[in-house]
């Protein structure tokens, strides 16, 4: 199995050739403490090396799409010893813990933000996805599913275009094939696309349609609310016949901000475009004279809803940044304490002998 076909840059592969003990692998799926991996020996299972990931806390926990180093074990689970640097990374605030970061996927080229054209359509949710997608380091693409269920969706596309600057928009149908040919330019060999969206928007159905076979389980549409049942239970990377890869993810009920400084600027470039025109460089855009934002709001150039969305996500991002800084400091303290404890034990042992 050639990891270059799975997207690992050839220069990274060459840099690892002198490591006789470790070989690279890519994470296909995460099941609690077990990892599905692909490496030069084919598909294997792995488990985190405790001393590296838990005792020293020196490595980021792998997520689906990550490239890692493993000590290959042909007779059982292979220890995962290192998480390689990420080219892109999508995360959100952990919805279960209410704080901290939850890794979603890594090392992808495009983010397919999926929303159905029926009852799931929600511009505010799209603003969140677009912000986090830009922050990931990859290119966001808006994919509007279930185009076969609505007669005319031009008005919805026009509404999205007003908030999705620089983002391609495609309306598709997994049922009748509408618009699928436009997605071919993204699904190229050695390229990875992550599918993100709420439960029931048709992520798994689209994976199956693009793959030409039933890779993912799909359940029917509920008659009471016209939404699909939740089918994907974990994040999974699959390779299509043409060599492109898709990371399918479970539906997200919540999408909390987590460290989105650059993503916010990309997603709201229309809003931040007014800032340099304010009279004062430190303008708070409240009551200061010569504020370009207030002027744009008063003259109708900038909608109040768009401004409020920006402020709301900015507040969430600030909280996330503060929290991230706190966790980083805590982690560094943990590493220092672990190092001190090991050194103390070593010194004690030498003194004893």
C-alpha positions in Angstrom: 0.0 0.0 0.0 1.5 3.4 -1.1 0.8 6.1 1.5 1.4 8.7 -1.2 -1.8 7.5 -2.8 -3.5 8.3 0.5 -2.2 11.9 0.4 1.0 11.8 2.3 3.5 14.1 0.6 6.4 12.3 -1.0 8.9 14.6 0.8 7.5 13.5 4.2 7.8 9.9 3.2 11.4 10.4 2.2 12.2 12.2 5.5 11.0 9.1 7.4 13.1 6.5 5.4 15.9 6.6 8.0 13.5 5.6 10.8 14.0 1.8 10.9 11.5 1.3 13.8 8.5 3.4 12.7 6.4 3.5 9.5 3.7 6.0 8.5 0.1 5.3 8.5 -3.2 7.2 8.0 -6.1 7.1 10.4 -9.2 5.7 8.6 -11.5 5.7 11.7 -11.5 6.1 15.4 -13.4 3.7 17.7 -12.9 4.8 21.3 -9.4 3.4 22.1 -9.0 1.5 18.8 -7.9 3.0 15.5 -8.4 1.7 12.0 -5.3 2.5 10.0 -3.8 2.0 6.5 -0.1 1.6 6.0 2.4 -0.1 3.6 1.1 -3.5 4.9 -2.5 -2.7 4.2 -5.3 -2.0 6.7 -4.4 -2.6 10.3 -5.6 -1.7 13.8 -3.7 0.5 16.2 -3.7 1.8 19.8 -2.1 4.9 21.3 1.2 4.3 23.0 0.4 5.2 26.6 3.8 6.7 27.6 3.7 9.1 24.6 0.0 10.2 24.6 -1.0 9.9 28.2 2.1 10.1 30.4 4.2 12.7 28.5 1.2 14.4 26.8 3.7 15.2 24.1 1.5 14.4 21.1 -1.9 15.6 19.7 -4.5 12.8 19.9 -5.0 11.5 16.3 -8.3 12.0 14.6 -9.7 10.6 11.3 -7.5 11.7 8.4 -4.3 12.2 10.5 -1.0 10.7 9.4 0.8 9.0 12.3 3.9 6.9 12.9 3.3 3.3 14.2 5.5 0.4 15.3 4.0 -2.2 13.0 2.8 -5.4 14.7 1.8 -8.1 12.3 0.3 -10.2 15.1 -2.0 -7.6 16.7 -2.6 -3.9 17.3 0.2 -1.6 16.2 1.3 1.1 18.8 0.8 4.6 17.5 3.8 6.6 18.6 3.5 10.0 16.9 1.0 12.3 15.2 2.6 13.9 12.2 2.1 17.7 11.5 -1.3 18.5 10.0 -1.9 20.3 6.7 -5.4 21.2 7.7 -7.6 20.5 10.8 -11.3 21.0 11.6 -12.4 21.2 15.2 -15.2 22.6 17.3 -15.9 23.2 21.0 -16.7 19.9 22.6 -20.5 19.7 22.8 -20.6 17.0 25.4 -18.1 18.5 27.9 -19.2 22.1 27.1 -15.6 23.2 27.0 -12.4 22.1 25.4 -11.7 21.2 21.8 -13.1 18.3 19.8 -11.1 17.2 16.8 -13.3 16.3 13.8 -10.9 15.6 10.9 -7.4 16.3 9.6 -5.5 16.6 6.4 -8.2 17.4 3.9 -8.1 19.7 0.8 -11.8 20.7 0.7 -14.6 21.0 3.3 -18.0 20.1 1.8 -20.5 22.1 4.0 -23.7 20.3 3.4 -27.2 21.6 4.0 -30.4 20.3 2.5 -32.7 22.6 0.5 -35.8 21.5 2.4 -36.4 22.1 6.1 -32.7 22.0 7.1 -31.9 25.2 5.3 -30.4 27.7 7.8 -28.2 30.7 7.0 -27.0 31.3 10.5 -25.7 27.7 10.8 -23.9 28.1 7.4 -22.1 31.2 8.8 -20.7 29.0 11.6 -19.6 26.2 9.2 -18.0 28.7 6.8 -16.1 30.3 9.6 -14.7 27.0 11.0 -14.0 25.7 7.5 -11.8 28.7 6.6 -10.1 28.3 10.0 -9.3 24.7 9.1 -6.8 25.7 6.4 -8.7 24.0 3.6 -11.1 25.4 1.0 -14.9 25.4 1.9 -17.4 24.4 -0.7 -21.2 24.7 -0.1 -23.1 21.6 -1.2 -26.9 22.0 -1.1 -28.5 18.6 -1.1 -31.9 17.2 -2.0 -32.4 19.5 -4.9 -35.0 17.1 -6.3 -37.3 18.0 -3.4 -37.7 21.7 -4.3 -38.9 23.2 -7.6 -36.9 26.4 -7.4 -33.8 27.1 -5.2 -32.4 30.2 -6.9 -33.6 32.4 -4.1 -31.8 30.3 -1.5 -28.6 30.3 -3.5 -28.8 34.1 -3.8 -29.2 34.4 0.0 -26.2 32.2 0.5 -24.1 34.1 -1.9 -24.6 37.2 0.2 -22.8 35.6 3.2 -20.4 33.1 1.5 -17.8 35.3 -0.1 -15.3 33.4 -2.3 -17.1 30.1 -1.7 -18.4 27.9 -4.5 -22.0 26.9 -4.2 -23.5 23.7 -5.8 -27.0 22.3 -5.6 -27.1 18.5 -6.0 -29.3 15.5 -5.7 -28.1 12.0 -4.8 -31.4 10.6 -6.0 -31.5 11.9 -9.6 -27.9 13.0 -10.0 -28.5 16.7 -10.3 -25.3 18.8 -10.1 -23.0 15.9 -9.3 -20.8 16.4 -12.3 -19.7 19.8 -10.8 -18.2 18.0 -7.8 -15.7 16.0 -9.9 -13.2 18.9 -10.0 -12.8 18.5 -6.2 -12.7 14.7 -6.1 -9.3 14.2 -7.7 -6.8 11.4 -7.0 -4.9 11.8 -3.7 -7.2 14.7 -2.7 -9.3 14.4 0.5 -12.8 16.0 1.1 -14.5 16.1 4.5 -18.3 16.1 4.5 -19.8 18.2 7.3 -23.4 19.0 8.1 -26.4 18.2 10.3 -27.9 14.8 10.7 -30.1 13.9 7.8 -28.7 16.2 5.1 -27.7 13.3 3.0 -23.9 13.0 3.6 -23.9 9.2 3.5 -26.2 9.1 0.5 -23.9 11.3 -1.4 -20.9 9.2 -0.5 -22.7 6.1 -1.9 -23.7 7.9 -5.0 -20.2 9.2 -5.7 -18.7 5.8 -4.9 -21.2 4.0 -7.1 -21.8 1.4 -4.4 -23.4 1.2 -0.9 -20.4 2.1 1.3 -22.4 3.8 4.0 -25.7 2.7 5.7 -28.6 5.0 4.7 -32.0 5.1 6.3 -35.2 6.6 5.0 -36.7 10.0 5.4 -39.0 10.6 8.4 -42.5 11.6 7.3 -43.1 13.9 10.2 -40.3 16.3 9.6 -38.9 15.4 6.2 -35.4 14.7 7.7 -33.2 11.7 7.4 -32.4 9.5 10.4 -28.9 9.7 11.9 -26.9 6.9 10.3 -23.1 7.7 10.5 -21.9 6.9 14.0 -18.2 7.7 13.6 -15.9 9.6 11.3 -14.6 7.4 8.5 -12.3 7.9 5.6 -13.0 6.0 2.4 -11.2 5.9 -0.9 -13.2 6.1 -4.1 -12.3 4.2 -7.2 -10.7 7.2 -8.8 -8.2 7.6 -5.9 -10.0 10.5 -4.2 -10.9 10.3 -0.5 -13.9 11.3 1.5 -14.2 11.7 5.3 -17.8 11.2 6.3 -18.8 12.5 9.7 -21.8 12.1 12.0 -24.4 14.8 12.0 -23.6 17.8 14.3 -26.3 19.1 16.6 -24.0 21.9 17.9 -21.2 23.8 16.3 -19.5 25.8 18.9 -16.6 28.1 18.0 -13.0 27.2 18.8 -10.1 29.5 18.1 -11.3 31.0 14.8 -9.3 34.2 14.4 -8.3 33.8 10.8 -11.5 31.9 9.9 -13.7 34.8 11.2 -11.8 37.2 9.0 -12.2 35.1 5.9 -15.9 34.3 6.5 -16.7 37.9 7.4 -14.4 39.7 5.0 -17.3 41.9 4.0 -17.8 43.1 7.6 -14.1 43.6 8.4 -13.6 45.4 5.1 -15.1 48.5 6.8 -12.7 48.6 9.7 -9.8 50.3 7.9 -12.1 53.1 6.9 -12.9 54.1 10.5 -11.5 57.4 11.7 -9.8 55.8 14.7 -7.6 52.7 14.3 -8.9 51.4 17.7 -12.5 52.0 16.9 -14.9 49.8 18.8 -17.7 50.4 16.3 -20.1 51.7 19.0 -20.4 55.4 19.5 -17.1 56.7 18.1 -17.3 59.5 15.5 -16.3 58.6 12.0 -17.1 54.9 12.4 -17.4 53.3 9.0 -19.3 50.3 10.4 -22.0 52.5 12.0 -22.2 54.5 8.8 -22.7 51.3 6.7 -25.4 50.1 9.0 -27.2 53.5 8.9 -27.1 53.6 5.1 -28.1 50.0 4.6 -24.8 48.8 3.1 -24.3 46.4 6.0 -27.3 44.5 7.3 -27.9 44.5 11.1 -28.3 40.7 11.0 -24.9 40.2 9.4 -23.3 42.6 11.9 -24.9 40.8 14.9 -23.7 37.4 13.5 -20.2 38.7 13.4 -20.3 40.0 16.9 -21.9 36.8 18.3 -19.3 34.6 16.7 -16.5 37.0 17.7 -17.6 36.7 21.4 -17.7 32.9 21.1 -14.2 33.0 19.5 -12.8 35.1 22.3 -14.1 32.7 24.9 -12.6 29.8 22.9 -9.2 31.6 22.5 -9.1 32.3 26.3 -10.0 28.7 27.0 -7.5 27.4 24.5 -4.7 29.5 26.1 -5.7 28.2 29.5 -5.6 24.6 28.3 -2.2 25.1 26.6 -0.7 26.5 29.8 -2.2 23.6 31.8 -0.8 21.1 29.3 2.7 22.7 29.5 2.5 22.6 33.3 1.6 18.9 33.1 4.6 18.2 30.8 7.0 20.1 33.2 5.6 18.2 36.2 6.0 14.9 34.4 9.6 15.7 33.5 10.4 16.8 37.0 8.8 13.7 38.5 10.9 11.4 36.2 14.1 13.3 37.0 13.4 13.2 40.7 12.8 9.4 40.5 16.0 9.0 38.6 18.0 11.1 41.0 16.5 9.2 44.0 17.4 5.9 42.4 21.0 6.9 41.8 21.4 8.2 45.3 20.0 5.0 46.7 22.6 2.9 44.9 
